[in-house]
Every structure is written in C-alpha cells, then in structure tokens.
Amino acid sequence: MTIPHQTKLQLFSGTERFGNNGEKASSAPRSIAPPHATFRPALEVDHFSIPPVCQALCQRSEAFAGPLLDRIDDSSRQATRILLLASGERGTGKTTVGIWLAAMLAKTSQKICLVDANIENPDIARQLGIDPDGGWRNYAENKQCVSELLIESIADRFVILPCSGLPEASRWQADWDLASILESLRDHFELVLIDSMPMLPEGLGHEMLQNCGPFIDAALWIDSAATDTMWAQRQFQDAGVRLLGRVQRAREIAQAA
C-alpha cells in the first residue's frame, strides 16, 4: 500500500480540554479503575472477518500512524475510556478507521469495545461478517443486560456492540439510553470506540453528541471539509468533549490499501 503524501495525522495536546471552566462537564464521576474481570460478553465467535482494507492498514500502521496509536493508547491508560470517532459526511473512512483501531489496539492486550452508534447506516457487524439478531437499542426496549448484546472475537481479542438500523428515525431518542450503555461499558473496558453518524447541524449525529456528551471523554475527527471541522470543534467544546486529534485524508489511505 502506498500512503498518499498528503495524509496527515494531527494530534492535539493531552492537556487541551473543552468546557466553560476548562473541565469536562459530566453528571457522573470518571472512573479509571481497571475493568472488572468478571464481566463477559454473552456472544462469542472464533474470529471476525476483518475487511481486507483494515488488514492492509494493520500491516502498515507503524509507517503512518504510530503517533496516533501511541496517543490513544496512552490516553486510555490514563483517563480516556470513551472515544468518539466522528466526521462531517459519509464515506470518509470512519468505520474503516474504527475497525482498524480496534484490531490494532487489541494487540496491546487492552480490552477494546467497538460500538456501532450509526443508526442511519449501521455497518460494523456486516463488515465483520456477523449477522446479529438485534443491537444496543434492545437494552432499553427489552430491558436486556448490556453483556447479552456484546459479541467477542476470540482470535481478534476485541468486542463489538452492534446496532440495528432505524432509517425512519428523524430525531435522537433519549429513551434509547445509549448514555447509560456507555457508562456501563466504561467500567468493563479500557477503551470504548464509538462509530457515530455524520456530525451535521440538526442531524442525528449532533443530537447524539448532545445527549451522550457527558459520557464521552474525547473525540477523533475523521477527514472532512475545513468548514465542517470548525463547526464540529465548537460542538465538542459545548459538549465538554476533548478533541484528541484529526485524521486527514483517511479516505485516500483506505483506497490506497
């Protein structure tokens, strides 16, 4: 794979935090204790069918993404447990980045969970060759335990929380209770990656950020127009979510792989 010359991985200071008084707004205490060893996903597979593009990225990660992986790894070992992967449009390679990060970071022996929060176009399970019966909305609708919805790969050593699509949804519903799910996952995983919908004004992705912001520690912005990025930075600031960094031209990386 030839990495495009203009590919950029911009990382921000670990002390840079957004909020009215420099602190992350939160209605719940932040826990940095080790995940509970007794918590186990109810569903298990021998291995995920990692997409070829993600396999290629894993093989060549050190050539272009070493600093990014190190920053995420260091942040998760300190206090960053919930990391939002966001972009301003579809087709930026955000889901590819999410699967690649989960696969790579799981090799460091961290407990990793990848959450599909894209209710408009859930795709993580399909890309990994999994056909689950439902998704995280069953947590609120059927009063299921979060562990009953998780799928773990023995070989790949990371867990996914799938999503069932809602193409007819026009507003984010608080009773979906994703915020409570994230808070529960925080206690059992060293890093939770969230693949979200595009962050657009009046869009579902923006509404999800407003609803779940107090339970999200940081965000990684994936390749979008400069105007979208500036708008998103303001939204992260208002939600009290620290911007960990920005991956530019991620789509070109995926295409080159």
C-alpha positions in Angstrom: 0.0 0.0 0.0 1.3 3.4 -0.9 0.3 6.0 1.6 -0.6 9.4 0.0 1.9 12.1 0.6 -0.7 14.5 1.9 -2.0 12.1 4.6 -1.9 13.9 7.9 -2.4 12.8 11.4 -2.8 15.9 13.6 -2.7 15.3 17.4 -3.7 17.8 20.0 -2.2 18.4 23.4 -3.2 16.0 26.1 -3.9 19.0 28.3 -6.3 20.7 25.9 -9.8 20.3 27.3 -13.0 22.0 26.3 -15.6 23.4 28.7 -16.7 26.6 30.3 -14.1 26.3 33.1 -11.6 24.0 31.4 -13.2 20.9 32.9 -15.2 18.2 31.2 -18.9 18.7 32.1 -20.2 15.4 33.5 -23.1 14.2 35.6 -21.2 11.1 36.6 -17.7 10.5 38.1 -14.9 9.4 35.9 -13.5 6.0 36.7 -10.0 5.0 35.8 -10.0 1.7 37.8 -9.2 -1.5 35.9 -12.1 -3.1 34.1 -14.0 -5.8 36.1 -12.6 -9.2 35.2 -16.0 -11.0 35.8 -17.9 -9.1 33.0 -18.2 -11.4 29.9 -19.9 -10.8 26.6 -22.7 -13.4 26.1 -22.0 -14.0 22.4 -18.7 -15.3 21.0 -17.2 -16.1 17.6 -13.9 -17.7 16.7 -12.9 -14.7 14.6 -14.2 -11.7 12.8 -13.9 -11.4 9.0 -11.6 -8.3 9.2 -12.1 -6.4 5.9 -9.0 -6.6 3.6 -8.5 -2.8 3.7 -8.3 -3.0 7.5 -5.9 -5.9 7.3 -3.7 -3.9 5.0 -3.8 -0.9 7.3 -2.8 -3.1 10.3 0.2 -4.4 8.4 1.4 -0.9 7.6 0.3 1.1 10.6 3.7 2.0 12.0 4.6 3.6 8.7 1.9 6.3 9.1 0.0 6.0 12.3 2.4 5.2 15.1 2.0 8.5 17.0 -1.8 8.3 16.7 -1.9 4.7 18.1 0.5 5.7 20.9 -1.6 8.8 21.8 -4.8 6.8 22.0 -3.1 4.0 24.0 -1.6 6.5 26.5 -4.8 8.4 26.8 -6.9 5.2 27.5 -4.4 4.1 30.2 -4.8 7.5 31.9 -8.5 8.5 31.9 -9.9 8.4 28.4 -12.2 5.4 28.2 -14.8 6.6 25.7 -13.5 7.8 22.4 -15.9 9.1 19.7 -15.0 8.7 16.0 -16.7 11.5 14.1 -16.8 13.1 10.7 -18.8 15.6 8.8 -20.1 13.4 6.0 -20.5 9.8 4.9 -17.8 8.0 3.0 -14.8 9.5 4.9 -13.5 6.0 6.0 -14.7 6.5 9.6 -16.0 2.9 10.0 -12.8 1.6 8.5 -10.7 3.6 10.9 -12.8 2.3 13.8 -12.3 -1.4 12.9 -8.6 -0.8 12.2 -8.1 0.9 15.5 -10.0 -1.8 17.4 -7.9 -4.5 15.8 -4.6 -2.7 16.3 -5.2 -1.6 19.9 -6.5 -5.1 20.9 -3.0 -6.4 20.1 -1.6 -4.3 23.1 -3.7 -6.5 25.4 -6.2 -3.7 26.1 -9.8 -4.6 26.5 -11.4 -2.9 23.5 -15.1 -2.5 22.6 -16.3 -1.0 19.3 -19.8 0.4 19.4 -21.8 1.0 16.3 -23.9 4.1 17.0 -24.7 4.8 13.4 -28.5 4.2 13.5 -28.8 5.6 10.0 -26.4 3.1 8.4 -25.1 0.5 10.9 -22.3 -1.4 9.1 -19.8 -2.7 11.6 -21.3 -6.1 12.1 -21.8 -6.6 8.4 -18.2 -5.6 7.6 -17.0 -8.1 10.2 -19.1 -11.0 8.8 -21.6 -11.0 11.7 -25.4 -11.1 11.4 -26.7 -10.3 14.9 -30.4 -10.6 15.8 -30.5 -7.1 17.3 -28.4 -4.2 18.6 -27.9 -1.9 21.6 -31.4 -0.5 21.4 -32.6 -3.8 22.8 -31.0 -2.6 26.1 -33.8 -0.1 26.6 -36.6 -1.7 24.6 -36.3 -5.2 26.1 -34.5 -4.4 29.3 -31.6 -6.6 28.3 -28.3 -6.6 30.1 -25.5 -4.9 28.0 -23.3 -8.0 28.2 -26.1 -10.0 26.4 -25.7 -7.8 23.4 -21.9 -7.9 23.1 -20.1 -10.1 20.6 -16.5 -11.1 21.3 -13.9 -12.5 18.8 -11.5 -15.0 20.4 -8.9 -14.6 17.7 -9.1 -10.8 17.3 -9.5 -10.1 21.0 -11.9 -7.3 20.8 -15.7 -6.9 21.3 -18.4 -5.2 19.3 -21.8 -3.8 20.3 -23.9 -3.9 17.1 -26.7 -1.6 16.1 -29.9 -2.3 14.3 -30.8 0.4 11.8 -33.6 3.0 12.1 -33.8 4.5 8.6 -37.1 6.2 9.5 -35.7 7.9 12.6 -35.7 11.7 12.4 -34.7 12.6 16.0 -32.4 11.1 18.5 -34.5 9.5 21.3 -33.3 9.8 24.9 -35.0 6.6 25.8 -32.6 4.7 23.6 -30.4 5.2 26.7 -27.0 5.0 24.9 -25.5 7.2 27.6 -26.2 4.5 30.2 -24.7 1.9 28.0 -21.5 3.9 27.6 -21.3 4.4 31.3 -21.6 0.7 31.9 -19.0 -0.2 29.2 -16.6 2.3 30.9 -16.5 0.0 33.9 -15.6 -3.1 31.9 -13.3 -1.9 29.0 -10.1 0.0 28.9 -11.2 1.8 25.7 -14.6 2.1 24.0 -14.6 3.3 20.4 -17.9 4.8 19.1 -18.6 4.8 15.3 -21.1 7.6 15.0 -23.3 9.2 12.4 -22.0 12.3 10.4 -21.9 15.4 12.6 -24.2 17.9 10.8 -26.3 20.8 12.1 -29.7 19.5 13.1 -28.6 15.9 12.3 -28.8 12.8 14.4 -25.1 12.7 15.0 -25.2 16.2 16.5 -28.2 15.2 18.7 -26.4 12.0 19.9 -23.4 14.2 20.9 -25.7 16.5 22.9 -27.4 13.5 24.6 -24.3 11.4 25.3 -21.6 14.2 25.6 -21.3 13.9 29.4 -20.3 10.3 29.0 -17.8 10.8 26.2 -14.2 11.6 27.1 -12.7 12.6 23.8 -13.2 12.6 20.0 -11.1 11.8 16.9 -12.2 13.8 13.9 -12.0 11.9 10.6 -11.3 13.7 7.3 -13.8 16.3 6.4 -14.1 19.8 4.9 -12.5 22.6 6.9 -15.8 24.3 7.5 -17.3 21.1 8.9 -14.3 20.6 11.1 -14.5 24.2 12.6 -18.2 23.7 13.3 -17.6 20.3 14.9 -14.9 21.7 17.1 -17.4 24.2 18.5 -19.9 21.4 19.2 -17.3 19.3 21.0 -16.4 22.3 23.1 -20.0 22.9 24.0 -20.5 19.2 24.9 -17.3 19.2 27.1 -15.6 16.6 24.8 -11.9 16.9 24.3 -10.7 16.8 20.7 -7.8 14.3 20.8 -6.8 14.8 17.1 -7.7 14.9 13.5 -7.1 12.3 10.8 -7.0 13.9 7.4 -7.4 12.1 4.0 -8.4 8.9 5.7 -10.4 8.0 2.6 -7.3 8.1 0.5 -5.5 5.8 2.9 -8.3 3.3 2.7 -8.4 3.5 -1.1 -4.6 3.1 -1.3 -4.8 -0.1 0.8 
